[in-house]
Structures are given as structure tokens and as C-alpha cells.
Amino acid sequence: MHTILMLLRHRAFLWMLLIINILGTIYGYYWYADQLERTPWYFLPFVPDSPTASLFFVFVLIAFLLGRNWPLMEALAAITLFKYGIWAVIMNLLGGSVTGSLNFVNYMLIFSHLGMAIQGILYAPFYQIKRWHIFVATIWVLHNEMIDYLFDMMPTYSVLDMYYTEIGYFTFWLSILSILIVYLLTIRKSTTDRFETQ
């Protein structure tokens, strides 16, 4: 475990993650391009779920490289990375079960989003998240949920349209689980050491 924590703090590893997340964020917004063109301007911040989650983590990584912590961004990143990472994995697997097969894009999305979920949790020992950061991130996540499922702004997966209600119900509880996991992993002793690279 000590070796893993040392690797996570290494500047070269942080730079690698930063580049990967920047590229993934750009690709994510490109993936949402068609849907964003049809989205009213006031919903735009809430539609591209996964790329916004990785964008939050880009800011976390930049702060780490500067020897700092940005706790609010850490809470937003950790919760949304886990939620949307796991959500995309399950939706792609469900889509494969409906169509009878998974293609290259499905596998790429499964593994990249699984990586999203893992990276946000791996850095939990270094976060300086307080309860109010979790509270603000919870408002963001649940508000995003309402925008998706009350105003029909959820990511477009045409093969899963028949499961719209079930997906909305599942997504709500996945949000609660994500918030709870990050809370349990980060709300501990009242003070923590500032993140320092190796």
C-alpha cells in the first residue's frame, strides 16, 4: 500500500494522469456534441456528465502538482467520477445485453469509465474534504439528477429508452452510494497533511 501511495504522489505519474484526463475530457465533450447542440443553454453545464467529472479531477491534479489541495473540487471530482464511471460501465453492459453484443467503442467506454471511478477513489487518502464540501457536491449531483430525469437531459442511449424509468431510479441510488463512499473515505480526522508530490 505504501508503494501505491508513493506512486500516486509521484510528479511523473500525476502529469501522466493529467494528460490522460485532459484528453478524456476533450473527447467526452466531443462525444456529447450532438446532444449539446439540442440542449437549451441553461442546461448546458448539467448535460455532459462524465467529461465534467474528469474536468473536476483535472483541477484536482493541477492543484496537487502545485503542492496544494482544492477540497471542494476534490469532493465534486471524487463523487462524480465514481458515479458516472460506474454508471457508464453498467449502461454499456446493459446495452450489450439488449443488442446481444459489445463493440470496440463499448469496451473503450467501459474500461475508460472504470478507470475514472477508480482514480477518484484512489486519491481519497490525500483529499482534505470537509463536511460542507460533501454537502455542496451532493447538491450538485442531485440537482444534476433532476435535470437529467425531470427535464429529459440524460445521456442518449437509444437502445435503452425502454428502461428510462428504471435507469432513473438506479441512477438516484448510485448517486447516494457515491456520496456515502466518498464521505466514509474522506471525513475522518479534523486535519490532514497538505498534498506533497514526490
Secondary structure, 3 states (H helix, E strand, C coil): CHHHHHHHHCHHHHHHHHHHHHHHHHHHHHHCHHHHHCCCHHHHHHCCHHHHHHHHHHHHHHHHHCCCCCHHHHHHHHHHHHHHHHHHHHHHHHHHHHHCCCCHHHHHHHHHHHHHHHHHHHCHHHCCCCHHHHHHHHHHHHHHHHHHHHCCCCCCCHHHHHHHHHHHHHHHHHHHHHHHHHHHHHCCCCCCCCCCCC
